Amino acid sequence: MLNELYVENFAIIGQMRLPLGQGLNALTGETGAGKSLVIDAVALLIGGRGSDSFIRSGFERCVIEGVFTRPFPPELEQALEKMGLTTDDEDGTLILSREIMRGGRSYGRVNGRSLSLGQLRLLGRLLLNIHGQMEHMLLLEEEQQLRLLDSYGGSELLQIKEDVEKAYTRMKENQKIKDNYEQHKAERQERMAVLAAEVNELEKAALKPHEEDELRHESQRLGHAEKLLIFSAEALRELSGASGAAEALSAAAAVLRQIARLDNEALALAERLESLYYETEDASRELADYAAAIGTDAHRLDELESRLALLSRLKKKYGGETVYLLEYLHEARCEWNALDELDFSGAKILQNLQDAQAVYTKAAKQLSAARAAAAIKLSAAINEELQLLCMSQANFRIDLTATAPSALGQEKALFMIRTNEGEEFCPVARVASGGELSRIVLAMKVILAQLDSVPTLVFDEVDSGLGGLALNAVTQRLAYISQSTQAIVVTHAPAMAAAADRQLHVSKYVIEGRTEIKVHNIGGAERVEELARMIAGENISETTRSQARELLAQFNQ
């Protein structure tokens, strides 16, 4: 629970220390005394939006601290553990603080450790809930009404809801895949046609890695065939003719052999000349073969030129050498196969979408059934509470109407009420007066407080628009809530203040030319005097004091 609230330089509050306790805590005081500022400070402490306007004039910062004591909800302990934070083990306290600096800077801390605004809000929501006019407005929002219904449905319904969210995400992902597949189908088919033409063209060309060099060489030989034949014949004559090199080498080698018989030193030279002779003979034969291979076929030359022209055109078209053209052919085949496979997988894509839709539909139907059951139970529970809150003719129900499939399911919840017998059911937002709406919200809080583990509830002017039996009934229900949960209420109603376990008086003073707000716990004669003021205003008499004592006796039997 919130054991103590400390406020410094917040609006017109200089310094204020607010002691709180278990049960029902009532904040009372004159209109404009600053009771709502206390609620504003609490809202800022748990992560509300801050600004320079909150800082007291003449100061550079405002500070708000809240001291919370055990027991804490398990969710809070888990959140602290994830953040690497702990409570003070010596006395089991958790100190949340918020500091707003001029210029927009804001700092949050827990037990002196800095934390982000998001972390502060998370911890704040687990420690304390504020219920005021803003929540009344939220109750009119359909999405909020659906959330409240789901919360009442409990863990089983919330698990089904999570399944629906996951199924919806999967369904939308598969829908996106199918839409993308359909959207680009024409583009794929056009691309496949281009690739097929290119593959056909390149395959028909029957390319070889270094073919162009070989073709150019052969073409060059054919182009100079006549000259090559003349030069080859002349070379053959020089090598192997009657007076050619071969004959000369043979004759010279024979002479050296004769010399070697007389002088051994000439033997090596004779052998070298013989070797040159045999090499010359081999060269003559190869030259003869070369000459015989020289073609003069003009048709072959045309074929070569035509082939070279084809290769040149393909290189220009695809931008690369023959080796690159072969690589491009391989890539084009692979791309065509991939697109063909994707095109063929259309049936699979459709099947995946249908499977995802089936899973979503099944989960959504389960959620609809769970919500319908929860709506009946919650409506009955709220109607029972409304009877206790002096709305005997009221009849509350929750209508579930079909909507387009979404992550929230396939229906919306609409809170409907008939305040008087014989009238038509209408949305709560259209027919409920301020007092009726306050009681409907309170009825829900009484029910949901049994499910909610938040240890502190703050009610801002829950008695607005109420009087007589209705006010007495609301007071009784607040007292009931405070038996299991700490409740803090801002009230102008003497009966509600008298029912509180603790009454804190908020007052405004002018000290040394500056307005100050003070708050203190009142009891005994001082509490009787405050209740008498709340009953009769400035016209306090023994009669009103007696009425105040009677109220205290009534609620503190």
Summary of the structure (lengths in Angstrom):
residues: 557
radius of gyration: 49.3
end to end distance: 24.9
largest distance: 168.0
contacts: 1702
relative contact order: 0.13
helix: 60%
strand: 19%
